[in-house]
C-alpha cells in the first residue's frame, strides 16, 4: 500500500496584536502516521515500494518515545513490510512494555534492537553494517531526514500556504524546515523553532535546501525532552481555547514561543503567520507517565 496525497485544512487561531495567526493541522493527516512524519516518509516509502524488492525490509533509528519509530511501525503494518527499530538505550531492553511508544511499535509488528548510547552515536557505522546484512532493506535515518524526506515536505505546501508572510515549524533533525525552505515562495520567511541544542543544525539544513531564507529560534523551554510547568499550562490552555491538542516536545513549544514573539512585537504589523502542526500526539501518553511519576500536572 502506497501513501496517498492528502489535503489538510488551515485553521485561524488568533487575530490581534496587529497580526493574524493560523495553524495547518498536519496532525490530522493520518491517525497513526502523524504530521510531518507522513510527508517525510512519503517518497521514502513510495519509491521503495516501486522497486518491488524480493525481500523488503524497513530499518530505522529512534529514541524511547520517538514519533518516527511509531510512524514507521504503522507504515510497516499497513504495507505488510517487516520493520526493525534500532532504539537508543540498552536499559530499555526489559522495560519496553512499560513504554507506550515502543509497545505500539511492537504491536504493529516492529522488531526492536536496543543499543547503547555510544553505539547509537555511531549510526553511520550501524547503517553500513545493517545494509550489508539486509541488502534489500530501506534504511531510513533518525527522524526520517534525507533527500526524499525534503521532497516529501513539499506536500505540506499548496496554493493556500502561498498567502502567508511567515511559515513556522518546530525543528528536530531539520528535514521539515529544509523542505519548507526549499519549496516556499521567494517572498516568504521561514522560522524554525529548535527543540535541540545542536550547533551543526543550521549548516545541515542549508545542505538540504541550499536556501538561506530561514531563521532558527531557540524554543527556550529547557531543551529536548524537557517539559516545564509553563509548557503544560500553555498546552492545556491552548486546547481548552482552540480545541487543538499540542504535544510538549515540538509543536507545543513552538506555539508557546510564537505567542511570546507576537506579544513582543517580533512580527511586523499586518503579518500573516502560518504554523505547521507536525503531529506527534502519540507522545502525550508517555509524557504523562513521566509527569505522573514526578507528581506534576498532566497534559489534557
N, C-alpha and C positions, 0 to 999 in steps of 0.2 A: 504493500500500500504506500503510494507516494503522498507527500504532504501537499494539500491543496492551498491555493491562494485564498485569503480571507480578508474581507473589508472590515475595518474596526472604526467605530464612530468616535467623534471628538466631542467632549463634554465641556461646557463652560463652567468654570469653578468660581471665579472671582472677578467682579467688576468694581474697581475702586482704586484709590491711590493713583489715579490718572493712568492706569494700565488695565489690560484685560488678560486674564489667565485662563488657559484651557488645559485639559488633560486628554491624551489619547490612550485609551484603555486597552493596551496590548495584553493585559491580564485576562481579557475575555477571548483571546484568540483560540484557546483550547483549554479544556478543564484540567488536563494533566501535562501538556507540553506548553509551558506557561510563558507568555510575554515574549521578550526578545530572544529567549531560547528557541522558540519555534522558528523564528526567522534566521537565526544564526545556524540552525541545523537544516534549514530548508534545502539549500543546494548541496550541502554535505551529504545528506541522506538521498535526495533525488538523483544526484549524479552517481552515487554509489549503486543505487538500485538499477540504474541504466546499464551498468557493467555486467549484470547477470552472473556474478561470481559463483563458482561451483560450491565454495564453502564460505558463504557470507558470515561475517562476524563484525561486531562493532565494539571497539575498546575505547575507553576514555578515562579521565582523571578527575578527582574532586575530593573535597573535604567531607566531614561528617554530615553537614546539613546542606550540601550542595544542590542548588536548583538545577544545575546542569546534569548531575547524576540522576536526579529524579526524572528530568525530561528525556534523557537518552534511554533510560529503562522503559519509559512509557512508549517511546518510538519502537524499541525492540519488540515489545509485546504487540503493538499494532501491526508491525510489518512482518512479524514472525521470524525475526533475525535474532540469534543469540547475542547477548551483550555481556561485557566484562567491565566492571568499575574498579580502577586502581584507587584505593582510598587511603588518604593521608592519616597515619596514626595507627600503629600496630596494637595499641592498647584497646582499640575498638573491636578487635578480633572476637572477643567473647561477650561484647556488650551491644552488638548491632541491633538485637531485638528490642532494646530499650530506646532506640533512636528512630523516630517516625520516618525520617527521610530514607534511611538505609532499609528499614522494614518495608517501606513502599517499593523501593527498588528491587528487593528480593522477591516480593510478591509479584512483581512484573517479570520475574524470571532472570534478573541480572545476577551474574556471579560476581562476588566481591573478593578482591585480593587486598589485604591490608599490608601496607609497607611502612617502614619507619619514616620519620620526618626527614632524616638525612637522605634516604633513598629517594624520597619524593622530590627533594630539591634538585635531583639529577634526572628529571623526567625525560630529557633528551636521550640519555643512555637507555632508560627503560623503554622508550619508544622504539629505538633501534632493535633492542632485544625482542620486543613483542612483535615487531614487523617481521623479524626473521622466523619467529615461532609460528606466527599466523600470517603467512604471506598474502592471503586473500582478504585480510581484515581491513576495515576502515578504522584507523587510529585517529581520534579527534583530540586535540589538545584541551587542557584545562579551560573551562569556561566556554569552549567551543570556538575560540577566536582563531581564525585563519582567513585566507583569501576568500574561500567560499562563504564564510560567515559574513564578511563585509559586504559581499554582493547580495546576500540574503536580506540584510538590514535595509536595503533599498526598498523592499516591500513595505516597510513602515512609513514610507513617504508616498504621497499621492497629490492630486490636484488641490485637496483641501489644506494640506500642510504647507503649500506654497504661500498661503496668505499670512504667515506669521513672521515676525521680525527676529524672534529668538526661539531656538529649539534646544530643549534641556533634557538631559538624561543622566542617570546615575552611571558611574564608571567603576568597573572592576578590572577586567583584563583588557579593556579598551576596544573590543570588537564593535560594539554597538555605536559608540561615538564616532569611530572611524567610518562606519557605513553612513551614518547621518552626515558627517562632514564631507564625505566623498560625493554624495548624491543630492545634497540640498541645493537650493538656489544660490546664485552668486551674491545676492544681497542679504542673505540670512546669516546670522551669527549663531554659532553652536556653543553651548556651555555644558561642560561635563562636571558632575559633582562627584569627586573622588571619595571612595569609601576605604581605600587602602593608601598607605604611605609608601609610594613606590617612585623613586627618583627617575627611573627609566621609562615611566609610563608615557610621558609626552612624546619622546622620541619613537617609542613603539607605535603610538597612534599615527604619528606622521609617516612612518614607514608603510603603514597600511593604507593611508589615504592620500598622501602626497599633497595635502592641503594644510594651510595654516589658518583656517577660518574658525578655529575653536580655541576656547579658553578652558582651563581646568581650575575648579574652585574646591577647596577642602570642605567636606561636609561639616567638619568642625564638631563632630559628636563622638570623639573618643577612639576612632579607628575601627578597622574591620571587625565585625562581630561584637563590638561593644554596644550595649544598649543602655542609654541613660534614662532616668525617670522623665526628663523633659521630652524625650523622644516618644516614650509611651503615652504621655499626656497628649502630645500633638496628634499622634496616630489615632487615638481614641476619640479626640475632639473632632478630627477631620472626618472620621467615619460617621459620627453622630450628625454632623452638619451637612455633609455632602453625600452620604450613603455610598462612599467609596472606600473599600478596605485598602490599607497600606501595610507592607511588611517593614520590619525595623532595620534591615541591613542595607537596602538600596533605596527604593522609592520613598520610604518614609523619611529618611534623612534628606534626600533631595528636596522633597516638597517642603519640609520644615525650613531648609536653608533658602529656598526660593521665596517663601513668605517673609523671611527676615530681610532678604535683599530688597523686596518690594517696600517694606516698611522703611528701609534705609535710603530709599530713593535711587537705588542702583540702576534701575531701568529708566530710560528716557520717557518723557511724557507721551502718552498715547501708544506705548509699545503693546504689541500683541505677542504674548508668550505662550508657547506650547510645551508642555511637559509630557514625556512618554512614560507611561506606567509600564515598567518592564516585568511585571508579574512577580513570581516567587512567593506567592501567598502560602504555598505549602510549608514554608519555613516558619510560619507563625506558631504552629503546634510545637515545634522543637524549641523555639524561643520561649514559649510559655512554660515549658517543662523546666528550663533553666531558671526563669524568673520565679517560678513557684518554689524551687529549692532555696532561693535567696529571700523568700518571704516578701516579694515585691509585687506591685500591681501587675496585672496581666493585660495583654493586648486583646481587645474585644473583637 
